[in-house]
Amino acid sequence: MDFIERVKSMTRDQVARAMVELVTHVTPETYMKLALLSSRLVEGQRANAAIQAVIDSLREGTESQASRMFKRVMTELSPHCLKIVARTLFINGLMRSSAMRDEFTKKNGFAPPFTLLISPTMACNLNCVGCYSGKYYRQKGLPYELLDRILTEAKEMGILFIVFSGGEPLTRREDLFPLIEKHNDMFFMFYTNGTLIDDEAADALYRMGNAGAVISLEGFEEATDARRGKGVYQRVMDAMDRLKSRGVPFGASLTVTSKNVEKITSDEFFEHLSKKGVMVCWFFLFMPVGQDPDTSLMPTPQQRECLRRRGAHLRDRVPIFIADFWNDAPYVGGCIAAGRNYIHINANGDVEPCVFTHMAVDKIFDKSLEQVLASEFFTAIRSKQPYSDNLLTPCMIIDNPNIFRDIVRSCHAYPTHEGAEDVLVKIKDDLDEYGRHVRALFDPIWAERKHEYGYGEIAPPRAQPGGSHSAHPGGRGA
């Protein structure tokens, strides 16, 4: 490392230490200092733009979205967890890893993903209707030694944020918790049904500090228990109480179906989540993959547009970080699968483009992480991203299924469980029709609204019946 790089490294370390010392000081001035210090650590146009958006929001005052989120994080997390989250997730995972990622990109010709989604097991204590992973063989899964190797390789690439899913990953906590403690410079997130978060698990998550939970819900008690089993909702509420009382970070994973879109995006539901301590929410569209694919449960195009509008409204109303993997695609340039931002390693070792794409060409057992990311399959997918000029139609499975079929065929990808090919054959016509309806609805919306996402020029308002003009109902606060 030359002199200039050593100076830069020392400066980054000083900034990082200053940020960790500030995180327990809850004032608007502290929030701004943290944001400004962050701008000195991040590199890259996208990251700097995100920090600038936070700074602009903070300047709006104490009731701005950024101020409310800062206050929640810095008052509801325990001081112990807060300092570790600041170091592992924000400073290491989002900022200091940039040099390692740049080095990998120069060497390999493509950037490493931001995160890995690993399903260490497909075993689960529930049997949810339409589970995307319900057709995988429910064996114990990936051995500890392999998981340790994957994490070590990821760290060398600058991937410092790891997500565990399944199955139910907490059925493997006897292996996963020691891994998290060993790799204590990384941050880990569990996608979990929440029913195994007892006092012992909650105590362990508090003690480690560098792991949080995202708990699955379908809405209130009736909707959640209808899909997940009687009594599950109350067990989830109990788990949230345990985590909140200890100051452990956690969120909610919300599966949006044709049956629940209105209730799951209601003000009442999100105010309830906020009071329970939920800090992040991830919206996932129901995908007709896995166990008994049912296209009737997919949100209609009109319901997806409702979700887009409701997401904007909720962000203005509640201090919860909300991410919608379909409607927020414009912010990240479309689909993030196949290593562009993440991949999925399932419990059989198959390396899949995403958690819903149950096709693969490689297993992680006999190849390095670097090798599987450079596969013909992933390279072909990345070369097609985004699959459409309309970034509100980002998915190759349900929005652009012809692209999915062409790549699977040309790369000779194999199904990773029995029935995985149904999405290519059995429900092919249903998905083609669905994709046509999605594009028919969202193409004019994208043409009119894309400037709000930073693309293109402002479009003139469309003429309404009777010759009048009005804004499209997709605006903020609709």
C-alpha positions as CSV (number, residue, x, y, z in Angstrom):
1,M,0.0,0.0,0.0
2,D,1.6,3.3,-1.0
3,F,1.7,6.5,1.1
4,I,-1.5,8.0,-0.3
5,E,-3.5,4.9,0.2
6,R,-2.2,4.6,3.8
7,V,-3.3,8.1,4.5
8,K,-6.7,7.4,3.0
9,S,-7.0,4.2,5.1
10,M,-6.1,6.1,8.3
11,T,-8.6,8.8,7.4
12,R,-11.4,6.2,6.8
13,D,-10.6,4.5,10.1
14,Q,-10.8,7.9,12.0
15,V,-14.1,8.7,10.4
16,A,-15.5,5.2,11.2
17,R,-14.4,5.5,14.9
18,A,-16.1,9.0,15.1
19,M,-19.3,7.6,13.7
20,V,-19.4,4.7,16.2
21,E,-18.9,7.2,19.0
22,L,-21.8,9.4,17.7
23,V,-24.5,6.7,17.3
24,T,-25.8,6.9,20.8
25,H,-26.2,10.7,20.8
26,V,-29.8,11.4,19.8
27,T,-30.1,14.9,18.3
28,P,-30.9,16.3,14.9
29,E,-27.3,17.7,14.8
30,T,-25.9,14.2,15.4
31,Y,-28.0,12.8,12.5
32,M,-26.6,15.4,10.1
33,K,-23.0,14.7,11.4
34,L,-23.4,11.0,10.8
35,A,-24.7,11.6,7.3
36,L,-21.9,14.0,6.5
37,L,-19.3,11.6,7.9
38,S,-20.9,8.8,5.8
39,S,-20.3,10.9,2.6
40,R,-16.6,10.8,3.4
41,L,-16.5,7.0,3.6
42,V,-18.6,6.0,0.6
43,E,-17.4,5.7,-3.0
44,G,-19.3,5.5,-6.2
45,Q,-22.0,7.6,-7.8
46,R,-25.0,5.5,-6.6
47,A,-23.8,5.4,-3.0
48,N,-23.1,9.1,-2.9
49,A,-26.5,9.9,-4.4
50,A,-28.1,7.8,-1.6
51,I,-26.2,9.7,1.1
52,Q,-27.1,13.0,-0.5
53,A,-30.8,12.0,-0.5
54,V,-30.5,11.4,3.2
55,I,-28.8,14.7,3.8
56,D,-31.5,16.5,1.8
57,S,-34.2,14.8,3.9
58,L,-32.5,15.7,7.1
59,R,-32.5,19.3,6.1
60,E,-36.3,19.2,5.9
61,G,-36.5,19.1,9.7
62,T,-37.2,16.8,12.6
63,E,-40.3,15.3,11.0
64,S,-38.6,14.3,7.8
65,Q,-38.4,10.6,6.9
66,A,-34.6,10.4,7.5
67,S,-34.9,12.2,10.9
68,R,-37.6,9.9,12.1
69,M,-35.7,6.8,11.0
70,F,-32.5,8.0,12.6
71,K,-34.4,8.6,15.9
72,R,-36.0,5.2,15.9
73,V,-32.8,3.3,15.2
74,M,-30.8,5.3,17.8
75,T,-33.4,5.1,20.5
76,E,-35.0,1.6,20.0
77,L,-31.8,-0.5,19.4
78,S,-29.8,-1.2,22.5
79,P,-26.5,0.7,22.8
80,H,-24.7,-2.6,22.5
81,C,-26.5,-3.7,19.3
82,L,-26.4,-0.1,17.9
83,K,-22.7,0.2,17.9
84,I,-22.2,-3.3,16.4
85,V,-24.8,-2.6,13.7
86,A,-23.1,0.7,12.9
87,R,-19.7,-1.0,12.6
88,T,-20.7,-4.2,10.7
89,L,-23.6,-3.1,8.5
90,F,-23.1,0.5,7.7
91,I,-19.4,1.2,8.1
92,N,-18.0,-2.2,6.9
93,G,-20.9,-3.5,4.7
94,L,-21.9,-0.3,3.0
95,M,-18.8,1.9,3.1
96,R,-15.4,0.4,3.8
97,S,-15.9,-2.6,1.5
98,S,-15.8,-0.4,-1.6
99,A,-12.0,-0.7,-2.1
100,M,-12.2,-4.5,-2.1
101,R,-15.2,-4.5,-4.5
102,D,-13.4,-2.1,-6.9
103,E,-10.3,-4.4,-6.9
104,F,-12.5,-7.5,-7.6
105,T,-14.2,-5.6,-10.5
106,K,-10.9,-4.6,-12.1
107,K,-9.6,-8.2,-11.9
108,N,-12.8,-10.0,-13.1
109,G,-14.6,-7.5,-15.4
110,F,-17.8,-7.6,-13.3
111,A,-18.7,-6.3,-9.9
112,P,-19.3,-8.7,-7.0
113,P,-22.9,-8.8,-5.6
114,F,-23.7,-6.7,-2.6
115,T,-25.1,-9.7,-0.7
116,L,-25.4,-13.5,-0.7
117,L,-28.7,-15.2,0.1
118,I,-27.9,-18.6,1.5
119,S,-30.4,-21.3,2.5
120,P,-28.4,-23.4,4.8
121,T,-31.3,-25.8,5.2
122,M,-34.7,-26.4,3.6
123,A,-36.0,-28.1,6.8
124,C,-38.9,-26.1,8.3
125,N,-41.3,-26.4,11.2
126,L,-44.2,-25.0,9.2
127,N,-45.9,-26.0,5.9
128,C,-47.2,-22.7,4.4
129,V,-49.6,-22.6,1.5
130,G,-47.7,-21.8,-1.8
131,C,-44.3,-21.8,-0.2
132,Y,-41.7,-20.9,-2.8
133,S,-39.2,-23.4,-1.3
134,G,-41.8,-26.1,-0.5
135,K,-40.7,-28.6,-3.2
136,Y,-37.0,-28.7,-2.1
137,Y,-35.9,-31.8,-0.3
138,R,-36.0,-31.0,3.4
139,Q,-32.6,-32.4,4.5
140,K,-30.3,-30.7,7.0
141,G,-28.4,-28.9,4.2
142,L,-25.0,-27.2,3.8
143,P,-22.3,-28.3,6.3
144,Y,-20.7,-25.8,8.6
145,E,-17.3,-26.1,6.9
146,L,-18.8,-25.2,3.5
147,L,-20.7,-22.2,4.9
148,D,-17.5,-21.0,6.6
149,R,-15.7,-21.2,3.3
150,I,-18.4,-19.3,1.4
151,L,-18.3,-16.5,4.0
152,T,-14.6,-16.3,3.9
153,E,-14.6,-16.0,0.1
154,A,-17.4,-13.5,0.2
155,K,-15.5,-11.3,2.6
156,E,-12.4,-11.3,0.3
157,M,-14.6,-9.9,-2.5
158,G,-16.0,-7.1,-0.2
159,I,-19.4,-8.9,0.4
160,L,-20.0,-8.2,4.0
161,F,-23.8,-8.5,4.2
162,I,-25.2,-12.0,4.3
163,V,-28.9,-13.2,4.4
164,F,-29.9,-16.6,5.6
165,S,-33.2,-18.1,4.4
166,G,-34.7,-21.5,3.9
167,G,-36.6,-23.5,4.9
168,E,-36.4,-22.1,8.4
169,P,-32.8,-21.1,9.0
170,L,-33.2,-21.1,12.8
171,T,-33.6,-24.9,12.7
172,R,-29.8,-24.7,12.2
173,R,-29.0,-22.1,14.8
174,E,-26.5,-24.5,16.5
175,D,-24.3,-24.0,13.4
176,L,-25.3,-20.5,12.3
177,F,-24.8,-18.7,15.6
178,P,-21.2,-19.8,15.9
179,L,-20.6,-18.8,12.3
180,I,-22.0,-15.3,13.0
181,E,-19.8,-15.0,16.0
182,K,-16.7,-16.1,14.1
183,H,-17.3,-13.6,11.2
184,N,-18.0,-10.7,13.5
185,D,-17.0,-8.1,10.9
186,M,-20.0,-9.0,8.8
187,F,-23.7,-8.3,9.3
188,F,-26.3,-11.2,9.0
189,M,-30.0,-11.1,8.4
190,F,-32.4,-14.1,8.9
191,Y,-35.6,-14.5,6.9
192,T,-37.6,-16.5,9.4
193,N,-41.1,-17.5,10.2
194,G,-40.4,-16.2,13.7
195,T,-41.8,-19.2,15.6
196,L,-38.4,-20.3,16.8
197,I,-37.3,-17.0,18.3
198,D,-37.6,-18.0,21.9
199,D,-35.8,-16.3,24.8
200,E,-32.6,-18.2,24.2
201,A,-32.5,-17.2,20.5
202,A,-33.4,-13.6,21.3
203,D,-30.6,-13.5,23.9
204,A,-28.1,-14.9,21.4
205,L,-29.1,-12.3,18.8
206,Y,-28.6,-9.6,21.4
207,R,-25.2,-10.9,22.5
208,M,-23.8,-11.2,19.0
209,G,-25.2,-7.8,17.9
210,N,-24.3,-8.3,14.2
211,A,-27.5,-10.2,13.2
212,G,-31.2,-9.3,12.9
213,A,-34.4,-11.0,11.9
214,V,-36.9,-10.4,9.2
215,I,-40.1,-12.2,10.1
216,S,-42.7,-13.3,7.6
217,L,-46.3,-12.1,7.8
218,E,-49.4,-12.0,5.5
219,G,-51.2,-9.3,7.4
220,F,-53.1,-9.6,10.7
221,E,-54.0,-12.8,12.4
222,E,-56.6,-14.2,10.1
223,A,-54.5,-13.8,6.9
224,T,-51.3,-15.0,8.5
225,D,-52.8,-18.1,10.2
226,A,-54.7,-19.0,7.0
227,R,-51.4,-19.4,5.1
228,R,-49.0,-20.4,7.9
229,G,-51.1,-22.3,10.4
230,K,-53.3,-21.6,13.4
231,G,-51.5,-19.7,16.2
232,V,-48.5,-18.6,14.1
233,Y,-49.5,-14.9,14.2
234,Q,-49.5,-14.8,17.9
235,R,-46.2,-16.6,18.1
236,V,-44.7,-14.0,15.7
237,M,-46.1,-11.2,17.9
238,D,-44.4,-12.8,20.9
239,A,-41.1,-13.1,19.0
240,M,-41.3,-9.4,18.1
241,D,-41.8,-8.5,21.7
242,R,-38.8,-10.5,22.7
243,L,-36.6,-8.8,20.1
244,K,-37.9,-5.3,20.9
245,S,-37.4,-5.6,24.6
246,R,-33.7,-6.5,24.0
247,G,-33.1,-3.8,21.4
248,V,-32.3,-6.3,18.6
249,P,-32.9,-5.0,15.0
250,F,-35.8,-6.8,13.2
251,G,-38.2,-6.3,10.4
252,A,-41.1,-7.9,8.5
253,S,-41.2,-9.8,5.2
254,L,-44.6,-9.2,3.6
255,T,-45.9,-11.5,0.8
256,V,-48.4,-9.6,-1.3
257,T,-51.1,-11.8,-2.9
258,S,-54.3,-11.1,-4.9
259,K,-56.2,-11.7,-1.6
260,N,-54.4,-9.4,0.8
261,V,-53.0,-6.3,-1.0
262,E,-55.3,-3.8,0.6
263,K,-55.0,-5.0,4.2
264,I,-51.3,-5.6,4.0
265,T,-50.7,-2.0,2.8
266,S,-53.2,-0.3,5.2
267,D,-52.3,2.5,7.5
268,E,-53.6,0.4,10.4
269,F,-51.3,-2.5,9.7
270,F,-48.2,-0.4,9.3
271,E,-48.9,1.6,12.4
272,H,-49.2,-1.7,14.2
273,L,-45.9,-2.9,12.8
274,S,-44.2,0.3,13.9
275,K,-45.5,0.0,17.4
276,K,-44.3,-3.6,17.6
277,G,-40.8,-2.4,16.8
278,V,-40.5,-3.3,13.1
279,M,-37.8,-1.1,11.4
280,V,-37.7,-2.5,7.9
281,C,-40.4,-4.1,5.7
282,W,-39.7,-6.0,2.5
283,F,-42.6,-6.4,0.0
284,F,-42.5,-9.6,-2.1
285,L,-45.0,-10.4,-4.8
286,F,-46.4,-13.9,-4.5
287,M,-44.5,-16.0,-7.1
288,P,-46.1,-19.1,-8.7
289,V,-43.0,-21.3,-8.0
290,G,-42.3,-24.0,-5.5
291,Q,-45.1,-25.9,-3.8
292,D,-48.3,-26.2,-6.0
293,P,-47.9,-23.0,-8.0
294,D,-51.2,-21.1,-8.2
295,T,-51.2,-18.1,-10.6
296,S,-54.5,-16.9,-9.1
297,L,-52.7,-15.8,-6.0
298,M,-50.4,-13.5,-8.0
299,P,-51.3,-9.8,-7.5
300,T,-53.0,-8.4,-10.6
301,P,-51.2,-5.7,-12.6
302,Q,-53.7,-3.2,-11.1
303,Q,-52.9,-4.5,-7.6
304,R,-49.2,-4.0,-8.3
305,E,-49.9,-0.4,-9.2
306,C,-51.9,0.0,-6.0
307,L,-48.9,-1.4,-4.1
308,R,-46.7,1.2,-5.8
309,R,-48.9,4.1,-4.8
310,R,-49.4,2.7,-1.3
311,G,-45.7,2.3,-0.8
312,A,-45.1,6.0,-1.5
313,H,-47.9,6.9,0.9
314,L,-46.6,4.7,3.7
315,R,-43.1,6.0,3.4
316,D,-44.4,9.5,4.1
317,R,-46.4,8.3,7.0
318,V,-44.5,5.7,9.1
319,P,-40.9,5.6,10.3
320,I,-40.2,2.2,8.7
321,F,-37.7,1.6,5.8
322,I,-39.9,0.0,3.1
323,A,-38.5,-1.9,0.1
324,D,-40.7,-3.2,-2.7
325,F,-38.6,-5.6,-4.9
326,W,-40.7,-5.0,-8.0
327,N,-41.9,-1.4,-7.8
328,D,-38.6,-0.1,-6.5
329,A,-36.6,-1.7,-9.3
330,P,-36.1,1.6,-11.0
331,Y,-33.9,2.8,-8.1
332,V,-31.5,-0.1,-8.7
333,G,-31.6,-0.3,-12.5
334,G,-34.0,-3.3,-12.8
335,C,-33.5,-6.9,-11.8
336,I,-30.7,-7.5,-9.2
337,A,-30.3,-11.3,-9.7
338,A,-27.5,-13.5,-11.1
339,G,-24.8,-11.7,-9.2
340,R,-25.7,-8.2,-10.2
341,N,-26.6,-7.5,-6.6
342,Y,-27.2,-11.0,-5.2
343,I,-27.5,-14.7,-5.8
344,H,-29.1,-17.6,-3.9
345,I,-27.2,-20.7,-2.8
346,N,-29.8,-23.3,-1.8
347,A,-29.4,-26.2,0.7
348,N,-28.4,-28.6,-2.0
349,G,-25.5,-26.4,-3.0
350,D,-27.2,-25.2,-6.3
351,V,-26.3,-21.6,-7.1
352,E,-29.5,-20.0,-8.4
353,P,-29.9,-16.5,-9.9
354,C,-32.5,-15.6,-7.3
355,V,-34.6,-17.2,-4.6
356,F,-37.5,-17.6,-7.0
357,T,-35.5,-18.8,-10.0
358,H,-35.1,-22.5,-9.3
359,M,-32.6,-23.3,-12.1
360,A,-28.8,-23.6,-11.9
361,V,-25.7,-24.7,-13.8
362,D,-23.3,-25.0,-10.9
363,K,-23.0,-26.3,-7.4
364,I,-20.9,-24.5,-4.8
365,F,-19.4,-27.8,-3.4
366,D,-16.7,-28.0,-6.2
367,K,-16.4,-24.4,-7.4
368,S,-15.4,-21.2,-5.8
369,L,-17.8,-18.3,-5.3
370,E,-15.8,-16.4,-7.9
371,Q,-16.2,-19.2,-10.4
372,V,-19.9,-19.6,-10.1
373,L,-20.4,-15.8,-10.4
374,A,-18.6,-16.0,-13.7
375,S,-20.7,-18.8,-15.1
376,E,-22.2,-18.6,-18.6
377,F,-25.7,-18.7,-17.0
378,F,-25.1,-15.7,-14.8
379,T,-23.2,-13.8,-17.4
380,A,-26.0,-14.3,-19.9
381,I,-28.6,-13.0,-17.4
382,R,-26.5,-10.0,-16.5
383,S,-26.1,-9.2,-20.2
384,K,-29.9,-9.0,-20.6
385,Q,-30.4,-6.8,-17.6
386,P,-32.6,-4.7,-17.5
387,Y,-34.9,-7.0,-19.6
388,S,-37.1,-4.1,-20.6
389,D,-36.8,-0.3,-21.1
390,N,-39.7,-0.1,-18.6
391,L,-38.1,-0.7,-15.2
392,L,-41.5,-1.1,-13.5
393,T,-41.5,-4.5,-15.3
394,P,-38.2,-5.8,-14.0
395,C,-38.7,-9.6,-13.5
396,M,-37.7,-12.2,-16.1
397,I,-40.0,-14.8,-14.5
398,I,-43.4,-13.0,-14.5
399,D,-42.9,-9.8,-16.5
400,N,-40.6,-11.0,-19.3
401,P,-40.9,-14.8,-19.2
402,N,-39.7,-15.3,-22.8
403,I,-36.2,-14.1,-21.7
404,F,-36.2,-16.5,-18.8
405,R,-37.0,-19.5,-21.0
406,D,-34.5,-18.5,-23.7
407,I,-31.6,-18.2,-21.2
408,V,-32.4,-21.4,-19.4
409,R,-32.6,-23.2,-22.8
410,S,-29.4,-21.7,-24.2
411,C,-27.3,-22.3,-21.0
412,H,-28.8,-25.8,-20.4
413,A,-29.7,-24.9,-16.8
414,Y,-31.2,-27.7,-14.8
415,P,-34.2,-27.6,-12.4
416,T,-33.1,-27.6,-8.8
417,H,-36.1,-29.6,-7.5
418,E,-38.9,-31.7,-8.8
419,G,-41.5,-29.5,-10.5
420,A,-39.3,-26.5,-10.9
421,E,-39.8,-26.7,-14.6
422,D,-43.5,-26.0,-14.2
423,V,-42.9,-22.3,-14.5
424,L,-41.4,-23.0,-17.9
425,V,-43.9,-25.5,-19.2
426,K,-47.0,-26.1,-17.1
427,I,-48.0,-22.4,-16.4
428,K,-46.1,-21.0,-19.4
429,D,-49.3,-19.6,-21.1
430,D,-50.6,-18.1,-17.9
431,L,-47.3,-16.2,-17.3
432,D,-47.1,-15.0,-20.9
433,E,-50.6,-13.6,-20.6
434,Y,-49.8,-12.1,-17.2
435,G,-46.7,-10.4,-18.6
436,R,-48.7,-8.9,-21.5
437,H,-51.2,-7.4,-19.1
438,V,-48.4,-6.0,-16.8
439,R,-46.7,-4.3,-19.7
440,A,-50.0,-2.9,-21.1
441,L,-50.7,-1.2,-17.7
442,F,-47.2,-0.1,-16.7
443,D,-45.8,1.1,-20.1
444,P,-47.8,4.3,-20.1
445,I,-47.3,4.7,-16.3
446,W,-43.5,4.4,-16.9
447,A,-43.5,6.8,-19.8
448,E,-45.3,9.4,-17.6
449,R,-43.5,8.8,-14.3
450,K,-40.0,7.7,-15.2
451,H,-38.6,11.2,-14.5
452,E,-39.6,10.7,-10.9
453,Y,-37.1,7.8,-10.7
454,G,-34.4,9.9,-12.5
455,Y,-34.9,8.6,-16.0
456,G,-35.8,10.7,-19.1
457,E,-37.7,14.0,-19.3
458,I,-41.0,15.0,-17.7
459,A,-43.8,13.7,-19.9
460,P,-46.9,15.9,-20.6
461,P,-50.0,15.0,-18.8
462,R,-52.3,12.6,-20.6
463,A,-55.6,13.9,-21.8
464,Q,-58.6,12.8,-19.7
465,P,-62.2,12.2,-20.8
466,G,-63.9,15.5,-21.5
467,G,-60.6,17.2,-22.5
468,S,-59.4,17.9,-19.0
469,H,-55.9,17.0,-17.6
470,S,-55.0,15.5,-14.3
471,A,-52.0,13.9,-12.7
472,H,-51.8,10.1,-12.8
473,P,-53.0,8.5,-9.6
474,G,-49.5,7.0,-9.0
475,G,-48.2,10.2,-7.4
476,R,-46.8,10.4,-3.9
477,G,-49.4,10.6,-1.2
478,A,-52.1,9.1,-3.5
